[in-house]
Amino acid sequence: MSKYPSNWAEIVKVVKARAGNRCECNGLCGKHEGRCECVNGQPNPRTKSKVVLTTAHYPDPDPQNVDMKNLHSWCQQCHNTVDAPMRAKNRAEKRRQKQVQAGQLKMF
């Protein structure tokens, strides 16, 4: 079972169209001030790599929350930067769970 809704591809198209095929990040990532200049398929002005827009869930990271106010079309750099703390926390929790399952840590 996918963690995303069955109509995810259609939702992504709507979010990209709303964004005008540009990154919608307005500085939340801390990499720029104002709206990000990245355009889908064009070189990233900062990294020069080809921009591929992603659909971010923010502020609620739940993939099932497809409220349009929670979905944003962001370039990979902005999306990865904003999600980095959450991903690090998730990795640490998975490592901890593996240690508990292996008997290396006791659960209180």
NUVO-655988 format. One record per residue (C-alpha): residue in three letters; x, y, z. Coordinates in nm, 4 decimals. Layout:
code:X:Y:Z
Ala:X:Y:Z
...
This chain:
code:X:Y:Z
Met:0.0000:0.0000:0.0000
Ser:0.1372:0.3403:-0.0977
Lys:0.1686:0.6114:0.1634
Tyr:0.0409:0.8565:-0.1011
Pro:-0.3182:0.8764:-0.2292
Ser:-0.4022:0.6888:-0.5496
Asn:-0.4495:1.0159:-0.7415
Trp:-0.1093:1.1557:-0.6375
Ala:0.0088:1.2106:-0.9985
Glu:-0.2928:1.4325:-1.0708
Ile:-0.2429:1.6247:-0.7460
Val:0.1228:1.6919:-0.8361
Lys:0.0182:1.8309:-1.1761
Val:-0.2248:2.0722:-1.0096
Val:0.0383:2.1912:-0.7592
Lys:0.2988:2.2474:-1.0367
Ala:0.0471:2.4361:-1.2502
Arg:-0.0497:2.6560:-0.9561
Ala:0.3196:2.7370:-0.9051
Gly:0.3676:2.8314:-1.2692
Asn:0.6264:2.5518:-1.3018
Arg:0.8528:2.7396:-1.0550
Cys:0.9712:2.6693:-0.7039
Glu:0.7283:2.8219:-0.4551
Cys:0.9732:2.8414:-0.1637
Asn:0.9783:3.1937:-0.0230
Gly:1.2977:3.1684:0.1788
Leu:1.1810:2.9075:0.4303
Cys:1.4835:2.6961:0.3353
Gly:1.7273:2.9738:0.4262
Lys:1.9078:2.9438:0.0911
His:1.7619:3.2624:-0.0597
Glu:1.5478:3.5654:0.0199
Gly:1.2039:3.5971:-0.1343
Arg:1.0783:3.3483:-0.3884
Cys:1.3252:3.0907:-0.5172
Glu:1.4333:3.1547:-0.8756
Cys:1.4365:2.7876:-0.9783
Val:1.2316:2.6932:-1.2855
Asn:1.1482:2.3317:-1.3645
Gly:1.3856:2.1854:-1.6252
Gln:1.6235:2.4834:-1.6171
Pro:1.9644:2.5139:-1.4468
Asn:1.9437:2.5975:-1.0771
Pro:2.0848:2.9531:-1.0395
Arg:2.2804:2.8453:-0.7303
Thr:2.3983:2.4921:-0.8132
Lys:2.3689:2.4893:-1.1958
Ser:2.2111:2.1412:-1.1792
Lys:1.8872:2.0778:-1.3679
Val:1.5846:2.1711:-1.1582
Val:1.3221:1.9046:-1.0989
Leu:1.0279:2.0326:-0.9018
Thr:0.9047:1.8180:-0.6164
Thr:0.5814:1.8355:-0.4216
Ala:0.6425:1.9061:-0.0550
His:0.4081:1.8515:0.2381
Tyr:0.4520:2.1491:0.4717
Pro:0.3887:2.2201:0.7522
Asp:0.2260:1.8763:0.7974
Pro:0.4611:1.6090:0.6550
Asp:0.1856:1.3422:0.6402
Pro:0.1715:1.2159:0.2776
Gln:-0.2021:1.1621:0.3152
Asn:-0.2595:1.5334:0.3889
Val:-0.3266:1.6631:0.0390
Asp:-0.4916:1.9876:0.1385
Met:-0.3654:2.2383:-0.1192
Lys:-0.2528:2.4727:0.1613
Asn:-0.0171:2.1949:0.2780
Leu:0.1278:2.1148:-0.0664
His:0.4058:2.3176:-0.2284
Ser:0.6015:2.2896:-0.5493
Trp:0.9648:2.3166:-0.4394
Cys:1.2959:2.2505:-0.6139
Gln:1.4998:1.9625:-0.4738
Gln:1.7391:2.1928:-0.2883
Cys:1.4651:2.3816:-0.1025
His:1.2667:2.0631:-0.0321
Asn:1.5683:1.8703:0.0970
Thr:1.6832:2.1624:0.3127
Val:1.3430:2.2112:0.4758
Asp:1.2955:1.8354:0.5294
Ala:1.6514:1.7689:0.6563
Pro:1.5769:1.7975:1.0324
Met:1.2735:1.5671:1.0037
Arg:1.4675:1.3123:0.7976
Ala:1.7560:1.3121:1.0476
Lys:1.5114:1.2553:1.3331
Asn:1.3460:0.9678:1.1433
Arg:1.6843:0.8042:1.0700
Ala:1.7847:0.8279:1.4362
Glu:1.4552:0.6731:1.5455
Lys:1.4957:0.3857:1.2965
Arg:1.8494:0.3198:1.4246
Arg:1.7185:0.3186:1.7810
Gln:1.4372:0.0776:1.6915
Lys:1.6869:-0.1608:1.5276
Gln:1.9020:-0.1503:1.8407
Val:1.6004:-0.2276:2.0596
Gln:1.4995:-0.5178:1.8317
Ala:1.8558:-0.6517:1.8441
Gly:1.8440:-0.6420:2.2261
Gln:2.1036:-0.3680:2.2503
Leu:1.8701:-0.1223:2.4221
Lys:1.5929:-0.1788:2.6690
Met:1.2620:-0.0046:2.6317
Phe:1.1450:0.1601:2.9527
